[in-house]
Amino acid sequence: MGTKSAFNWVTLWASLLFVVILGFSRLSYGMFLPGIQRVLGGSYGQLGILGTVNFIGYLVGTLCLSPLISRFTDRKQVINRMTCLLLGLTLIGSALSDDFTQLGLWRFIIGLLSAIATVLVLSIAMDAVRPAERGVASGLIWLGGSAGILVTGLFAPFTIDPLHLQGWRYAWVTMGVFGVIAAIGFDFATRKRGVVTIPSQTESKLRDRESENVYRLLLNPKRFLFLITSYFFFGAGYIVYFTFLIPYLVSKGTPSLYTGLIWSGIGFAGLFNGWIGGKAIDRWPSGYTLALGLTLGTIGVFGITTNNLLFTVLGASLIGLVSFITPPLMTTALLRRDIPDHLYAVCLSIATAFFASGQIIGPIIGGIVVERHGLQFGVASSAIFMAIAALLAGLYGLQQRKLEVRDLPISS
């Protein structure tokens, strides 16, 4: 079946899945951290390690995906279906954790499944969209993550307030049920649209030969190296901010309702981010566009250093508006423009592995900084990673302009 516009049932259900894949399964942990600490105990450094465990699972998932796709080239839809269903169920399982070991195991599995789901949902959904509208479609899908952040913040009075010790458990169960429903809806929509195609034996052999050049393509400084290393540093920076922002606000005595609204504000701003970022990358498909969003995000992080709640809120809103969803959607869109369809899933999984590696390093460094210098300095340290990501994105834009990357053959 032919490709569709950016607005279709496939992208809608994909966006709802990203509510779960990003907003619920990964970033809700930072929101629920104070409640989890009251029940399970531990320092923020130890709880930060559990965040690292989640992203180790995420890295393992991305590394497993490439050989999995190569081995089962005609089973992408089946793998995605099972992964998304299991992701919803593991969210429910994590709510039943009684100690660090159990929660750590669930967080690892959730990270693994969310990595696979991120790449496959994007890949399957992009196959259903006309090339000229894939930036907008990517924005629509990624804004699901912002919606997840927004909804998670609304749970704050029931997950942060000491009067509701078990609130985070009930929230995760609710999120898991929603995840199962979204997985079923996306699977039904893609089957109905006939999105998935089965490659011939000749196409499969061609893919095997060309996939050998994927690493050389991505790690070439004249092609995508600056882009994926920017993605790495963004992963490290944003996860430090999102892991320790809520604990910092709670430590300052900010009421749970206001804390939740700040978190939801990031998600609300991110809803516009997905639309604006998608439009921008379609019109200006350049690393410079990505660098601008990352630079503004770096400025937003510094709002927390003012010790002023208003500036902290404005900074958080700026991050949500221009540099929360923008880097992932722009990175995936830029790769989608310049990489052949049959190599996209593999290339995206490798780029996502760089992103996951950054997310592993971020909480470790952030946890150390928090333990030594306090929560405020720990959150502010994310600006260093964001600034490096912006610089690398700018270098990628410079490389695009100098060598006209989009016009180069894939084998060069």
C-alpha positions as MATLAB code, in Angstrom:
seq = 'MGTKSAFNWVTLWASLLFVVILGFSRLSYGMFLPGIQRVLGGSYGQLGILGTVNFIGYLVGTLCLSPLISRFTDRKQVINRMTCLLLGLTLIGSALSDDFTQLGLWRFIIGLLSAIATVLVLSIAMDAVRPAERGVASGLIWLGGSAGILVTGLFAPFTIDPLHLQGWRYAWVTMGVFGVIAAIGFDFATRKRGVVTIPSQTESKLRDRESENVYRLLLNPKRFLFLITSYFFFGAGYIVYFTFLIPYLVSKGTPSLYTGLIWSGIGFAGLFNGWIGGKAIDRWPSGYTLALGLTLGTIGVFGITTNNLLFTVLGASLIGLVSFITPPLMTTALLRRDIPDHLYAVCLSIATAFFASGQIIGPIIGGIVVERHGLQFGVASSAIFMAIAALLAGLYGLQQRKLEVRDLPISS';
ca = [
       0.000    0.000    0.000;
       1.214    3.512   -0.796;
       2.529    6.028    1.690;
       0.245    8.437    3.516;
       0.315   11.970    4.848;
       1.843   12.665    8.268;
      -1.625   12.631    9.800;
      -2.925    9.066    9.793;
      -3.994    6.349   12.210;
      -0.565    4.759   12.205;
       1.206    7.911   13.414;
      -1.586    8.542   15.944;
      -1.193    5.130   17.554;
       2.590    5.420   17.309;
       2.367    8.693   19.243;
       0.222    7.005   21.905;
       2.822    4.260   22.144;
       5.528    6.881   22.672;
       3.522    8.131   25.642;
       4.424    4.757   27.142;
       7.855    4.148   25.569;
       9.295    7.501   26.639;
       7.019    9.325   29.060;
       5.830    6.403   31.188;
       8.455    3.680   31.019;
      11.606    5.822   31.150;
      11.009    9.339   32.455;
       8.285    8.629   35.026;
      11.055    7.199   37.211;
      12.438   10.679   37.881;
       8.972   11.903   38.838;
       8.333    8.985   41.205;
      11.817    9.062   42.764;
      10.838   10.806   46.038;
       7.961    8.358   46.583;
      10.132    5.357   45.744;
      12.781    6.565   48.186;
      10.256    6.787   51.021;
       9.161    3.177   50.470;
      12.392    1.453   49.443;
      14.936    3.779   51.070;
      18.407    4.524   49.716;
      20.279    7.669   48.774;
      19.753    9.600   45.549;
      23.106    8.281   44.396;
      21.857    4.694   44.807;
      18.546    5.496   43.164;
      20.463    7.124   40.316;
      22.231    3.799   39.787;
      18.825    2.180   39.213;
      18.327    4.783   36.493;
      21.641    3.678   35.019;
      20.483    0.045   35.123;
      17.473    1.059   33.041;
      19.696    2.579   30.390;
      22.075   -0.359   30.424;
      19.024   -2.381   29.437;
      18.297    0.261   26.813;
      21.804   -0.138   25.395;
      21.533   -3.936   25.385;
      18.226   -3.624   23.536;
      19.685   -1.411   20.836;
      22.681   -3.723   20.371;
      20.419   -6.770   20.098;
      18.076   -5.136   17.621;
      20.422   -4.917   14.638;
      21.214   -8.670   14.473;
      17.587   -9.423   15.335;
      16.334   -7.432   12.350;
      18.983   -8.976   10.083;
      18.024  -12.479   11.208;
      14.260  -11.980   10.974;
      13.859   -9.447    8.163;
      10.207  -10.348    7.582;
       9.226  -10.435   11.284;
       9.620   -6.793   12.247;
       5.892   -6.406   12.901;
       5.765   -9.525   15.086;
       8.809   -8.478   17.124;
       7.331   -5.024   17.665;
       3.954   -6.426   18.702;
       5.454   -8.669   21.376;
       7.873   -5.984   22.578;
       5.195   -3.327   23.068;
       2.830   -5.725   24.843;
       5.589   -6.886   27.181;
       6.582   -3.284   27.886;
       3.117   -2.546   29.263;
       3.196   -5.701   31.377;
       6.647   -4.947   32.802;
       5.450   -1.518   33.946;
       2.787   -3.321   35.948;
       5.421   -5.723   37.272;
       7.712   -2.903   38.397;
       4.902   -1.512   40.550;
       5.064   -4.711   42.628;
       8.752   -4.301   43.555;
       9.597   -4.762   47.246;
      13.311   -3.943   47.162;
      16.120   -2.475   45.053;
      16.990   -5.782   43.414;
      13.489   -6.376   42.099;
      13.049   -2.809   40.910;
      16.481   -2.861   39.279;
      15.581   -6.037   37.360;
      12.320   -4.537   36.148;
      14.057   -1.294   35.161;
      16.614   -3.268   33.149;
      13.914   -5.183   31.267;
      11.898   -2.007   30.674;
      14.993   -0.317   29.243;
      15.669   -3.249   26.927;
      12.096   -3.393   25.643;
      11.723    0.372   25.247;
      14.881    0.529   23.112;
      13.579   -2.094   20.710;
      10.132   -0.496   20.638;
      11.544    3.004   19.987;
      13.333    1.930   16.816;
      10.685   -0.442   15.475;
       7.702    1.830   16.080;
       9.488    4.727   14.356;
      10.659    2.527   11.489;
       7.238    0.954   10.883;
       5.406    4.273   11.191;
       7.812    6.128    8.864;
       7.258    3.488    6.194;
       3.631    4.641    6.092;
       4.437    8.329    5.487;
       5.415   10.241    2.365;
       9.124   11.239    2.444;
       8.384   14.971    2.326;
       6.286   14.745    5.497;
       8.436   12.446    7.603;
       9.791   15.286    9.718;
       6.264   16.313   10.703;
       5.298   12.673   11.269;
       8.359   12.154   13.454;
       7.395   15.239   15.446;
       3.853   13.939   15.937;
       5.176   10.613   17.188;
       7.796   12.063   19.513;
       5.317   14.498   21.055;
       3.717   11.414   22.578;
       6.691   11.401   24.918;
       5.850   14.976   25.929;
       2.245   13.967   26.541;
       3.546   11.199   28.781;
       5.544   13.745   30.790;
       2.478   15.974   31.078;
       0.277   13.134   32.351;
       2.963   11.889   34.742;
       3.110   15.330   36.356;
      -0.617   15.178   37.049;
       0.051   12.120   39.217;
       2.359   14.191   41.468;
      -0.066   14.769   44.375;
      -0.515   10.987   44.603;
       3.108    9.960   44.014;
       5.140   12.620   45.856;
       2.921   13.523   48.821;
       3.966   11.501   51.913;
       0.278   10.813   52.587;
       0.220    8.525   49.534;
       3.182    6.213   50.073;
       2.030    3.648   47.526;
       0.856    6.164   44.936;
       3.735    5.474   42.550;
       2.719    1.799   42.437;
      -0.857    2.557   41.395;
       0.398    5.053   38.811;
       2.721    2.490   37.198;
      -0.089   -0.104   37.048;
      -2.343    2.425   35.298;
       0.437    3.310   32.862;
       1.065   -0.364   32.114;
      -2.586   -0.995   31.275;
      -2.562    2.006   28.941;
       0.580    0.598   27.314;
      -1.094   -2.714   26.513;
      -4.053   -0.888   24.932;
      -1.731    1.329   22.841;
       0.243   -1.710   21.649;
      -2.928   -3.424   20.455;
      -4.128   -0.247   18.717;
      -0.838    0.310   16.865;
      -0.698   -3.318   15.739;
      -4.258   -3.141   14.429;
      -3.587    0.148   12.593;
      -0.461   -1.138   10.849;
      -2.158   -4.368    9.809;
      -5.128   -2.463    8.432;
      -2.896   -0.066    6.474;
      -0.726   -2.863    5.162;
       2.412   -0.976    6.214;
       4.713   -3.942    6.578;
       6.257   -5.426    3.465;
       8.095   -8.721    3.172;
      11.401   -8.486    1.298;
      12.346  -10.931   -1.410;
      15.383  -13.214   -1.083;
      17.306  -10.971   -3.475;
      16.499   -7.894   -1.369;
      17.510   -9.713    1.806;
      20.904  -10.671    0.366;
      21.440   -7.093   -0.826;
      20.639   -5.821    2.668;
      23.134   -8.193    4.230;
      25.889   -6.916    1.935;
      25.092   -3.235    2.416;
      24.617   -3.541    6.177;
      28.335   -4.288    6.406;
      28.940   -0.634    5.479;
      26.581    0.777    8.117;
      29.209    1.309   10.816;
      31.616    2.823    8.300;
      28.821    5.143    7.189;
      27.834    6.283   10.679;
      31.348    6.602   12.066;
      32.672    8.564    9.095;
      33.458   12.156   10.162;
      32.370   13.287    6.700;
      28.930   11.697    7.109;
      27.198   11.082   10.437;
      29.834   10.891   13.188;
      29.193   14.401   14.519;
      25.428   13.777   14.469;
      25.470   10.559   16.477;
      28.065   11.837   18.962;
      25.831   14.864   19.484;
      23.038   12.390   20.192;
      25.319   10.697   22.746;
      25.996   13.895   24.696;
      22.354   14.934   24.521;
      21.428   11.569   26.063;
      23.840   12.183   28.930;
      22.653   15.750   29.514;
      18.894   15.469   29.343;
      18.715   12.379   31.566;
      20.683   14.079   34.362;
      18.211   16.958   34.261;
      15.126   14.751   34.214;
      16.426   12.367   36.889;
      17.302   14.941   39.544;
      15.027   17.927   38.824;
      12.088   16.630   40.875;
      14.221   15.535   43.877;
      15.786   19.008   43.830;
      12.388   20.728   43.870;
      11.177   18.445   46.688;
      14.349   19.151   48.700;
      13.596   22.875   48.381;
      10.189   22.316   49.959;
       8.189   22.929   46.781;
       4.615   21.628   47.312;
       3.851   18.391   45.446;
       1.124   20.054   43.375;
       3.489   22.770   42.125;
       6.235   20.206   41.519;
       3.856   18.164   39.395;
       2.738   21.225   37.459;
       6.357   22.113   36.665;
       6.896   18.585   35.360;
       3.662   18.740   33.382;
       4.728   22.139   32.068;
       7.779   20.529   30.468;
       5.498   18.002   28.799;
       3.006   20.665   27.713;
       5.767   22.747   26.143;
       7.057   19.565   24.498;
       3.741   19.140   22.701;
       4.585   22.263   20.715;
       8.197   21.100   20.456;
       7.158   18.059   18.442;
       5.195   20.159   15.968;
       7.697   23.006   15.709;
      10.697   20.687   15.524;
       9.107   18.494   12.865;
       8.215   21.497   10.717;
      11.662   23.038   11.213;
      13.616   19.935   10.232;
      11.468   19.443    7.124;
      12.141   23.024    6.040;
      15.765   23.296    7.237;
      17.174   19.733    7.314;
      20.465   20.763    8.874;
      22.604   20.166   11.925;
      22.373   23.912   12.521;
      18.665   23.548   13.247;
      19.427   20.848   15.784;
      22.246   22.906   17.320;
      19.910   25.852   17.890;
      17.493   23.780   19.951;
      20.307   22.280   22.007;
      21.818   25.710   22.665;
      18.518   27.086   23.929;
      18.153   23.987   26.098;
      21.563   24.650   27.618;
      20.414   28.147   28.511;
      17.259   26.674   30.044;
      19.250   24.430   32.395;
      20.934   27.471   33.946;
      17.565   28.636   35.258;
      18.050   26.272   38.188;
      21.224   28.073   39.298;
      19.329   31.271   40.106;
      17.620   29.821   43.218;
      14.478   31.451   41.884;
      11.446   29.228   41.273;
      10.169   31.439   38.445;
      13.441   31.199   36.494;
      13.596   27.468   37.187;
      10.106   27.090   35.730;
      10.948   29.252   32.709;
      14.126   27.244   32.112;
      12.249   23.961   32.373;
       9.621   25.245   29.930;
      12.339   26.305   27.486;
      13.850   22.824   27.654;
      10.456   21.291   27.030;
       9.769   23.664   24.140;
      13.004   23.389   22.153;
      15.315   20.649   23.396;
      13.442   17.739   24.921;
      11.803   16.134   21.910;
      13.682   18.120   19.246;
      17.053   16.276   19.321;
      15.613   12.740   19.002;
      13.072   13.650   16.350;
      15.570   15.742   14.352;
      18.248   13.076   14.581;
      15.861   10.374   13.396;
      14.541   12.653   10.648;
      18.037   13.608    9.436;
      19.039    9.944    9.285;
      15.782    9.106    7.501;
      16.500   11.689    4.784;
      19.984   10.446    3.921;
      19.880    6.695    4.540;
      18.171    4.129    2.264;
      14.907    2.684    3.564;
      16.253   -0.827    4.041;
      19.193    0.386    6.178;
      17.243    2.848    8.281;
      16.197    0.525   11.119;
      19.758   -0.767   11.532;
      21.285    2.735   11.398;
      18.700    4.080   13.828;
      19.393    1.246   16.255;
      23.128    2.056   16.198;
      22.460    5.777   16.670;
      20.130    4.876   19.524;
      22.938    2.815   21.066;
      25.054    5.987   21.198;
      22.096    7.779   22.795;
      21.685    4.949   25.312;
      25.394    5.031   26.172;
      25.054    8.708   27.026;
      22.067    7.920   29.231;
      24.137    5.317   31.081;
      27.009    7.693   31.766;
      24.757   10.635   32.661;
      23.115    9.233   35.828;
      26.450    7.877   37.079;
      28.196   11.226   36.751;
      25.094   13.077   37.918;
      24.775   10.846   40.986;
      28.433   11.445   41.912;
      28.025   15.206   41.507;
      24.830   15.171   43.596;
      26.504   13.220   46.400;
      29.501   15.584   46.492;
      28.002   18.974   45.645;
      24.239   18.684   46.164;
      21.169   18.372   43.975;
      21.277   21.869   42.522;
      24.808   21.542   41.170;
      24.019   18.024   39.964;
      21.070   19.202   37.885;
      23.048   22.168   36.536;
      25.868   19.856   35.412;
      23.596   18.630   32.605;
      24.295   21.951   30.823;
      27.866   20.810   30.111;
      26.686   17.797   28.150;
      24.003   19.806   26.363;
      26.540   22.440   25.283;
      28.875   19.787   23.856;
      25.922   18.240   22.000;
      25.074   21.648   20.509;
      28.657   22.160   19.347;
      28.783   18.751   17.663;
      25.435   19.336   15.980;
      26.811   22.595   14.608;
      29.865   20.757   13.276;
      27.537   18.276   11.582;
      25.705   21.183    9.957;
      29.043   22.586    8.768;
      29.972   19.185    7.332;
      26.624   18.979    5.552;
      27.197   22.325    3.910;
      30.811   21.671    2.890;
      30.330   18.222    1.403;
      26.631   18.382    0.397;
      25.923   15.150    2.269;
      22.445   14.704    0.894;
      23.794   14.497   -2.656;
      26.484   11.902   -1.946;
      25.847    8.250   -2.902;
      25.352    5.858    0.016;
      28.431    3.809   -0.936;
      30.837    6.760   -0.787;
];
